[in-house]
Amino acid sequence: MVQRQWNELEANLSGAALRVLGFLDATRFLESLRELKNGILTHSTFQLLNGIKLELWLRDVARRGIIHVAAQKILKGALSFSQSKA
């Protein structure tokens, strides 16, 4: 998935909602994502994957209007493959 969706992931996660809300270091997050893309698995790979899942969830709930904290910044780069049909 990382290889196929790389351009979309990199473009959208560079403005991560988690960063906007102060929950992560965006530089380190993207660095870890690039390592994963290149097949480098580290002790923090599972944390990275959990961070991506949380990011997608945050964007989805912001898109649906469930949360309104920094919604404009969060939705700026909404990921098409993360949008829920619920």
Backbone bond lengths (Angstrom), bond angles and torsions (degrees), N, CA, C in turn:
res aa  C-N    CA-C-N  psi(-1)  N-CA   C-N-CA  omega(-1)  CA-C   N-CA-C  phi
1 M - - - 1.436 - - 1.518 111.64 -
2 V 1.306 118.29 -40.79 1.460 120.62 -176.32 1.523 110.28 -61.53
3 Q 1.324 118.19 -42.88 1.467 121.23 179.69 1.522 111.26 -64.32
4 R 1.333 116.91 -46.79 1.462 121.27 -176.47 1.516 112.48 -67.86
5 Q 1.307 117.47 -36.69 1.460 122.26 -175.52 1.528 112.83 -103.74
6 W 1.332 117.40 14.99 1.454 120.80 -171.82 1.529 113.11 -54.45
7 N 1.327 118.51 -51.93 1.467 120.50 -176.46 1.524 111.46 -58.77
8 E 1.318 116.37 -43.35 1.457 120.69 179.82 1.529 111.12 -68.08
9 L 1.320 116.38 -42.97 1.469 119.84 178.63 1.517 111.65 -61.40
10 E 1.317 116.61 -49.94 1.459 120.14 -176.73 1.529 111.14 -63.24
11 A 1.319 117.09 -44.91 1.461 120.52 -178.84 1.526 111.58 -62.88
12 N 1.306 116.79 -43.47 1.453 120.48 -175.34 1.516 114.02 -82.44
13 L 1.313 117.89 -34.36 1.460 119.44 -178.50 1.517 112.63 -80.76
14 S 1.327 117.42 -12.07 1.461 118.84 176.31 1.529 110.52 -67.58
15 G 1.322 117.60 -23.42 1.458 121.99 175.32 1.513 110.83 -110.41
16 A 1.307 116.81 40.46 1.456 123.72 -172.33 1.527 113.85 -53.85
17 A 1.325 114.77 136.49 1.465 121.42 175.26 1.523 110.16 -59.04
18 L 1.314 116.80 -36.97 1.459 120.66 178.90 1.528 110.56 -60.90
19 R 1.328 116.87 -35.91 1.467 120.86 176.79 1.525 110.01 -70.69
20 V 1.330 116.40 -45.83 1.463 121.21 -179.80 1.527 110.29 -57.27
21 L 1.322 116.26 -38.83 1.456 121.27 -179.17 1.527 112.90 -84.81
22 G 1.339 117.23 -1.98 1.457 121.66 175.48 1.518 115.43 83.77
23 F 1.344 117.87 21.46 1.459 120.55 -176.80 1.524 114.31 -95.48
24 L 1.331 118.15 -9.34 1.458 118.14 -179.53 1.514 111.43 -152.65
25 D 1.319 113.95 163.20 1.457 123.16 174.56 1.521 106.17 -90.68
26 A 1.331 117.48 108.10 1.463 122.25 -174.05 1.521 112.04 -60.37
27 T 1.328 117.42 -37.38 1.462 120.60 -179.99 1.516 110.39 -62.83
28 R 1.310 117.03 -47.57 1.477 121.25 -179.97 1.524 110.76 -67.62
29 F 1.321 117.19 -37.00 1.461 121.89 178.92 1.527 110.32 -60.28
30 L 1.343 117.03 -48.72 1.470 120.54 179.63 1.524 111.56 -68.51
31 E 1.325 116.83 -34.72 1.464 120.79 176.89 1.535 110.09 -62.37
32 S 1.320 116.60 -44.50 1.467 121.03 178.03 1.515 111.15 -64.91
33 L 1.328 116.62 -37.35 1.467 120.70 177.52 1.526 110.53 -64.14
34 R 1.334 117.22 -41.59 1.471 120.88 177.46 1.529 111.14 -64.05
35 E 1.332 116.87 -39.24 1.467 120.54 176.87 1.520 110.30 -60.97
36 L 1.318 116.33 -43.81 1.465 120.46 178.71 1.523 110.62 -62.25
37 K 1.327 116.51 -42.68 1.466 121.14 178.34 1.528 110.98 -57.82
38 N 1.338 115.92 -37.14 1.458 121.73 -178.88 1.521 113.34 -86.62
39 G 1.326 116.82 8.85 1.458 120.99 175.97 1.513 114.88 82.30
40 I 1.313 117.31 12.35 1.462 121.17 -179.92 1.526 108.39 -91.31
41 L 1.326 115.30 112.33 1.461 120.93 178.78 1.519 108.13 -101.87
42 T 1.318 115.81 128.92 1.462 120.67 -179.97 1.524 108.74 -122.76
43 H 1.315 115.20 179.94 1.466 120.09 177.95 1.524 111.73 -64.07
44 S 1.325 117.35 -19.00 1.467 120.28 -178.73 1.528 113.87 -98.26
45 T 1.332 117.81 6.73 1.465 120.59 -178.59 1.520 111.86 -59.16
46 F 1.324 117.21 -43.51 1.465 119.58 -179.44 1.524 110.93 -67.50
47 Q 1.331 117.29 -34.13 1.461 120.19 175.07 1.526 110.23 -64.62
48 L 1.320 116.78 -40.11 1.456 121.40 177.33 1.522 110.56 -61.29
49 L 1.319 116.73 -47.59 1.469 120.31 179.95 1.522 111.14 -62.67
50 N 1.322 117.21 -39.81 1.466 120.02 175.93 1.526 110.88 -65.09
51 G 1.324 116.83 -36.86 1.454 120.78 176.85 1.523 111.88 -64.02
52 I 1.328 116.66 -40.06 1.470 120.72 177.58 1.520 109.89 -64.63
53 K 1.329 116.32 -43.66 1.476 119.32 178.47 1.526 110.81 -61.36
54 L 1.321 117.00 -43.30 1.457 120.69 179.30 1.528 110.72 -64.57
55 E 1.322 116.91 -40.74 1.466 121.62 177.82 1.534 110.91 -60.02
56 L 1.323 116.43 -46.89 1.467 120.28 179.87 1.522 111.22 -63.45
57 W 1.325 116.12 -39.13 1.457 120.20 178.01 1.530 110.82 -64.74
58 L 1.342 116.96 -46.12 1.458 120.66 179.00 1.528 111.97 -58.52
59 R 1.323 115.86 -43.43 1.467 119.68 179.19 1.524 110.96 -64.16
60 D 1.307 116.58 -38.88 1.459 120.37 -179.10 1.526 110.94 -66.31
61 V 1.332 117.53 -45.64 1.462 118.92 -179.16 1.526 111.12 -69.77
62 A 1.333 117.31 -31.02 1.468 120.11 175.34 1.526 110.04 -68.44
63 R 1.318 116.91 -41.74 1.463 121.32 179.63 1.526 111.00 -61.87
64 R 1.328 116.22 -36.50 1.466 120.42 -179.29 1.524 112.76 -84.42
65 G 1.327 117.04 -0.49 1.456 120.68 177.21 1.514 114.62 79.81
66 I 1.322 117.64 15.55 1.462 121.21 -179.61 1.530 110.39 -76.06
67 I 1.324 116.64 -36.04 1.465 120.88 173.13 1.521 107.93 -120.41
68 H 1.311 115.22 152.86 1.454 119.85 -178.05 1.520 112.47 -126.38
69 V 1.308 118.06 5.87 1.459 121.21 -179.68 1.522 109.05 -71.81
70 A 1.334 115.42 116.52 1.460 121.95 178.64 1.530 111.99 52.66
71 A 1.313 117.49 34.00 1.462 121.58 -174.83 1.518 112.52 -56.82
72 Q 1.314 118.81 -39.10 1.461 120.63 -179.08 1.525 110.91 -61.25
73 K 1.332 116.94 -44.80 1.461 120.56 -179.85 1.520 111.15 -69.30
74 I 1.326 116.71 -37.96 1.461 120.66 -179.25 1.521 110.34 -66.35
75 L 1.316 117.16 -43.74 1.459 121.30 -175.47 1.518 113.30 -80.69
76 K 1.307 118.04 -8.54 1.456 122.12 -177.09 1.525 111.90 -50.61
77 G 1.336 117.49 -39.56 1.457 120.30 -178.75 1.505 111.64 -125.73
78 A 1.319 117.72 50.36 1.468 121.58 -176.49 1.526 110.90 -56.55
79 L 1.300 114.90 133.43 1.464 121.31 -178.17 1.518 110.91 -82.15
80 S 1.287 117.00 127.80 1.457 120.67 -176.52 1.519 111.74 -66.61
81 F 1.338 117.77 -35.84 1.454 118.66 -176.51 1.522 112.31 -81.46
82 S 1.321 118.80 -1.57 1.458 120.77 -179.59 1.528 112.63 -102.00
83 Q 1.287 117.87 -6.20 1.446 119.51 -174.58 1.515 111.59 -74.24
84 S 1.304 113.79 127.29 1.453 120.79 -178.43 1.514 110.70 -82.84
85 K 1.288 116.54 149.22 1.462 121.08 176.02 1.521 110.53 -91.04
86 A 1.341 116.49 -3.32 1.465 121.21 -178.79 1.506 111.82 -72.85
